[in-house]
Amino acid sequence: MTDAKVKLKRTESILLELVPEALGALNDKRLHELNVIEVKCSRGKSDAKVYLDPAAFTEEEKKTYLSLLKKARPIIETHCLKDQGWYRCPTFTFEFDEQLKQSQNMEELFRKIAKDIK
């Protein structure tokens, strides 16, 4: 693994700890219940996608949470800057991770195909 990749992974792991901490420090109690699954930084570390656990949220709730997070983004970025003493922090984009749901749908399709073949 190259030096740049190691630094990128280190930044991602630091952000994976800092973002939930920042969410817990916000005044809005609704944001405290969000679980951060993964943080993926761009190669230049100027942008970072924060993946959240969709758990048992409806589509309407997800939209509400994303709008709340969009408003709270500068506060979360400031928290990360102050905690780490960085010169600049990646710009966060929040998304609900739908990969688990997609993989479950694919497994269900494979089961149906297996039944049809028999």
C-alpha positions in Angstrom: 0.0 0.0 0.0 1.4 3.4 -0.9 1.9 6.3 1.5 -1.0 8.2 0.0 -3.4 5.3 0.4 -2.3 4.8 4.0 -2.9 8.5 4.8 -6.3 8.3 3.0 -7.3 5.3 5.1 -6.1 7.0 8.3 -8.1 10.1 7.5 -11.2 7.9 6.8 -10.8 6.1 10.1 -10.4 9.3 12.0 -13.5 10.7 10.4 -15.4 7.5 11.2 -14.8 8.3 14.9 -15.3 12.1 14.7 -18.5 12.3 12.7 -20.6 10.3 15.2 -19.0 12.3 18.1 -19.9 15.6 16.3 -23.5 14.3 15.7 -23.8 13.5 19.4 -22.7 17.0 20.3 -25.4 18.7 18.3 -28.6 20.0 20.0 -31.0 18.1 17.7 -31.7 14.8 19.5 -32.9 13.2 16.3 -29.4 13.2 14.8 -28.0 11.4 17.9 -29.7 8.1 16.7 -27.9 8.0 13.3 -25.3 5.3 12.9 -22.3 6.1 10.6 -21.3 2.9 8.7 -18.5 4.2 6.6 -16.6 7.3 5.5 -15.0 7.4 2.0 -12.7 10.3 1.1 -11.8 11.4 -2.4 -8.2 11.0 -3.4 -7.3 14.6 -2.6 -9.3 14.4 0.7 -11.3 17.5 -0.4 -14.6 15.6 -0.3 -15.9 12.8 1.9 -19.0 10.7 1.6 -20.5 9.6 5.0 -22.6 6.5 4.7 -25.4 6.1 7.3 -27.3 3.0 8.4 -30.8 3.2 6.9 -32.0 0.8 9.6 -35.8 1.2 10.0 -36.3 4.7 8.5 -38.9 5.4 6.0 -38.1 7.3 2.8 -39.7 10.5 4.3 -37.6 10.2 7.4 -34.5 9.7 5.3 -35.2 12.9 3.5 -35.8 14.8 6.7 -32.5 13.5 8.2 -30.6 14.4 5.0 -31.9 17.9 5.1 -31.0 18.2 8.8 -27.5 16.9 8.1 -27.1 19.3 5.2 -27.8 22.2 7.6 -25.5 20.8 10.3 -22.6 20.0 7.9 -20.6 23.2 8.6 -20.8 22.5 12.4 -19.7 18.9 11.9 -16.8 20.0 9.7 -15.8 22.6 12.3 -15.8 20.0 15.0 -13.5 17.8 13.0 -11.2 20.7 12.3 -10.9 21.8 15.9 -10.5 18.2 17.2 -7.6 17.3 14.8 -6.1 20.7 14.3 -6.3 20.3 10.5 -5.9 23.3 8.2 -9.0 22.1 6.2 -11.6 19.5 6.5 -13.2 17.5 3.7 -16.6 18.7 2.6 -19.1 16.1 3.8 -21.9 14.5 1.7 -24.3 12.3 3.7 -26.0 9.3 2.1 -27.9 6.3 3.4 -26.1 3.1 2.6 -28.4 1.0 0.4 -25.9 -1.8 -0.4 -27.3 -4.2 2.1 -30.8 -3.9 0.8 -29.5 -4.3 -2.8 -27.5 -7.4 -1.9 -30.6 -8.9 -0.1 -32.7 -8.3 -3.3 -30.0 -10.0 -5.4 -29.9 -13.0 -3.1 -33.7 -13.2 -3.3 -33.6 -13.1 -7.1 -30.9 -15.9 -7.1 -33.2 -18.0 -4.9 -36.1 -17.5 -7.3 -33.9 -18.5 -10.3 -32.7 -21.6 -8.5 -36.3 -22.6 -7.8 -37.3 -22.1 -11.4 -34.4 -24.2 -12.7 -35.3 -27.2 -10.5 
